[in-house]
């Protein structure tokens, strides 16, 4: 079975003083992979500025928009249509060789191969003394431990929009455990890495028709590497394995690698950006 999704990403940028020259990069295009196929992309902006496609450092598609016209406000709207294949995450989970898997993740070769996603970053560093918040049980498989971690983070953080921001670090989250999807994801990744399991931050879209937690912007979840299987998606915000309702855009070490909008603007004074996302599904 497959589903067709339509996604509309909208953003409005306002500037206190006139802008003479500006460039924006959007990391919002759904990835083409084994479970989803991008069908079409429609890009519009209120200044009729030129747009082009490029790739970021991880190979994910970006949209670049440039203008040299004078402005104080610009609106962007990008619509996507894609097909998503139905899949059961449990279908690909084998019987694990538990002992050899734990030996593998402790090996030097494994640590070198997966170093970028074992490395602590500004957003995935655990405060001193909290490294043992969640410890893996070596008598059960890595996959089972990651499921337990997914559940632990889901119960530890209270979903509350508006109390954190894109620069919130784990020290703040652990002291006051409430926030949104990026906070759940950063904590999951940090604790996975603390237990020697590579983890990466994923940005994308979530079809919320089933009552999932999220907000009106892009969603975030994690992917962890499991020996014998590969990368598996975990959504600690909703206590789920990633499924048909998750539409992947990109992955990286943390939010900074997956920020949906970056820009260079030649102006002075304050600016404001407002994003919104609408996801519709049709079987």
C-alpha positions in Angstrom: 0.0 0.0 0.0 1.2 3.5 -0.7 0.0 7.0 0.3 0.3 10.3 -1.6 1.1 13.3 0.5 1.0 17.0 -0.2 3.2 19.3 1.9 3.2 23.1 1.9 5.9 24.9 3.7 5.4 28.7 4.2 7.6 31.3 5.7 7.4 35.1 6.1 10.5 37.2 6.8 10.2 40.8 8.1 13.1 43.2 8.5 13.2 46.4 10.6 15.2 48.2 7.9 15.3 47.9 4.2 17.3 45.0 2.8 19.4 45.7 -0.3 20.8 42.2 -1.0 19.8 38.8 0.4 20.3 35.1 0.0 18.3 32.3 1.7 18.9 28.5 1.8 16.0 26.2 2.6 16.5 22.6 3.7 12.9 21.5 3.3 12.8 19.2 0.3 11.6 15.6 1.1 14.3 13.0 0.5 14.0 10.4 -2.2 14.7 7.1 -0.5 13.5 3.4 -0.3 10.2 4.4 1.3 9.3 7.8 -0.3 9.4 9.2 -3.8 9.3 12.9 -4.5 6.9 13.7 -7.4 6.9 17.4 -7.7 8.2 20.7 -6.3 6.5 24.2 -6.7 8.4 27.2 -5.4 7.0 30.7 -5.1 8.1 33.9 -3.4 6.5 37.4 -3.2 9.5 39.1 -4.8 9.7 36.8 -7.8 13.3 36.2 -6.8 15.4 33.6 -8.6 15.6 30.1 -7.1 17.9 27.1 -7.7 18.6 23.7 -6.3 21.8 22.7 -4.6 23.1 20.1 -2.1 24.3 20.5 1.5 27.3 18.8 3.0 25.4 15.6 3.7 24.0 15.4 0.1 20.5 16.6 0.8 18.7 18.8 -1.6 18.4 22.5 -0.8 16.6 25.5 -2.4 18.6 28.7 -2.7 16.8 32.0 -3.4 18.7 35.2 -4.1 17.5 38.8 -4.7 19.2 42.2 -5.0 15.9 44.1 -4.9 15.1 46.4 -2.0 12.7 44.8 0.5 11.5 44.8 4.1 9.2 41.7 3.8 9.2 38.6 1.7 7.0 35.6 1.7 8.0 32.1 0.6 5.7 29.1 -0.3 7.0 25.7 -1.4 4.7 22.8 -2.1 5.7 19.2 -2.5 3.8 16.1 -3.7 5.3 12.7 -2.8 4.4 9.0 -2.6 5.1 7.1 0.6 5.3 3.3 0.7 3.6 1.7 3.7 6.1 -0.3 5.8 6.3 -2.0 9.2 9.5 -1.1 11.1 9.4 -4.5 12.8 9.6 -6.4 9.5 13.4 -5.8 9.3 14.3 -6.6 12.9 16.2 -10.0 12.9 17.1 -12.3 15.8 20.1 -10.6 17.3 23.5 -12.0 18.2 23.5 -9.9 21.4 27.1 -10.6 22.6 28.8 -10.0 19.2 26.8 -6.8 18.6 28.0 -5.2 21.9 31.5 -6.3 21.1 31.2 -4.6 17.7 30.1 -1.3 19.0 33.0 -1.2 21.4 35.5 -1.9 18.7 37.9 0.8 17.4 36.9 0.2 13.8 33.2 0.8 14.6 34.0 3.9 16.5 36.1 5.3 13.7 33.5 4.5 11.0 30.6 6.1 12.9 32.6 8.9 14.6 30.5 11.8 13.3 27.4 10.4 14.9 29.1 9.3 18.2 30.6 12.8 18.7 29.0 15.2 21.2 27.9 18.5 19.8 26.6 21.7 21.4 23.1 20.3 21.4 23.9 16.7 22.3 26.4 17.1 25.1 25.1 15.9 28.5 25.7 18.1 31.6 28.4 16.7 33.9 27.1 14.0 36.2 24.1 13.1 33.9 25.9 10.6 31.6 24.2 7.7 33.5 20.7 9.0 33.2 19.9 6.0 31.0 22.1 2.9 31.0 21.7 0.1 28.5 21.1 -3.4 29.8 23.6 -5.7 28.1 21.5 -8.8 28.6 19.0 -7.6 26.0 19.5 -6.4 22.4 20.6 -2.9 21.4 17.2 -2.6 19.6 15.3 -3.4 22.8 17.4 -0.9 24.7 16.7 1.8 22.1 13.0 1.1 22.4 13.3 1.5 26.2 15.3 4.7 25.7 12.5 6.0 23.3 10.0 5.4 26.0 12.2 6.9 28.8 12.7 10.2 26.9 9.0 10.3 26.0 8.1 10.1 29.7 10.9 12.3 30.9 10.1 15.4 28.9 6.7 17.1 29.0 5.7 18.3 25.5 5.2 22.1 25.8 5.4 24.4 22.8 6.9 27.8 23.4 9.1 27.2 26.4 12.3 26.4 24.4 13.9 27.7 21.3 16.3 26.6 18.6 19.3 27.4 20.8 18.1 25.5 23.9 20.8 23.0 25.2 20.4 19.8 27.3 21.5 21.4 30.5 18.3 23.5 30.4 16.1 20.5 29.4 17.4 18.2 32.1 16.9 20.9 34.8 13.4 21.7 33.5 12.2 18.7 31.3 9.7 20.3 29.0 10.0 21.3 25.3 9.3 20.3 21.7 10.4 17.6 19.3 13.9 18.9 18.8 14.5 18.7 22.6 13.2 15.1 22.7 15.5 14.3 19.8 18.6 15.9 21.1 18.2 14.0 24.5 17.6 10.7 22.7 20.7 11.2 20.6 22.9 12.2 23.5 21.9 9.2 25.6 22.3 6.8 22.6 25.8 8.1 22.1 26.6 7.8 25.8 25.8 4.1 25.4 28.1 3.8 22.3 25.3 3.7 19.7 25.6 6.2 16.8 22.6 8.5 16.6 21.6 11.3 14.2 19.1 14.1 14.2 16.4 13.9 11.5 14.2 16.7 10.2 11.1 16.2 8.3 7.3 16.4 8.3 4.7 14.5 10.3 1.2 13.8 9.2 -0.7 14.5 12.5 -4.0 13.0 11.5 -3.5 10.3 14.2 -3.2 12.8 17.0 0.6 12.8 17.3 2.5 15.5 19.2 4.2 18.1 17.1 3.6 21.7 16.1 2.8 23.8 13.1 6.4 23.7 11.9 8.8 20.9 10.9 9.1 17.8 13.0 12.3 16.1 14.4 13.1 12.5 15.3 16.2 10.4 15.6 17.9 7.5 13.7 20.1 5.1 15.6 22.4 2.6 14.0 21.7 -1.1 15.0 24.2 -3.8 14.0 22.6 -6.4 11.7 19.9 -3.9 10.7 21.3 -0.4 9.9 19.7 3.0 10.7 16.3 2.8 12.4 14.0 5.8 13.1 12.8 6.5 16.6 10.3 9.3 17.5 10.6 9.9 21.2 8.2 12.9 21.1 5.4 10.4 20.2 6.9 7.1 21.6 7.0 5.6 18.1 9.2 3.8 15.7 9.2 6.0 12.6 6.4 4.9 10.2 4.3 5.9 7.2 3.4 9.3 8.8 7.0 10.5 8.9 8.4 12.2 5.8 12.2 12.6 6.0 13.9 15.7 4.7 17.5 15.4 6.0 19.7 14.2 8.8 22.8 15.5 10.6 24.5 15.6 14.0 21.9 17.9 15.5 19.5 20.7 14.7 22.2 23.0 13.4 22.9 20.6 10.5 19.2 20.4 9.7 17.9 24.0 10.2 15.2 24.5 7.6 16.2 28.1 6.8 19.6 29.9 6.8 20.3 33.3 5.2 22.7 36.1 4.5 21.0 39.5 4.6 22.7 42.9 4.1 20.8 45.1 6.5 20.8 46.4 10.0 18.2 46.1 12.8 15.9 43.3 13.9 14.2 40.7 11.8 11.4 38.2 12.3 10.7 34.8 10.6 7.5 32.9 10.9 7.2 29.3 9.5 4.2 27.1 9.0 3.7 23.6 7.6 0.6 21.8 6.3 0.6 18.1 5.6 -2.2 16.3 3.9 -2.5 12.6 3.1 -4.6 10.6 0.6 -4.5 6.8 0.5 
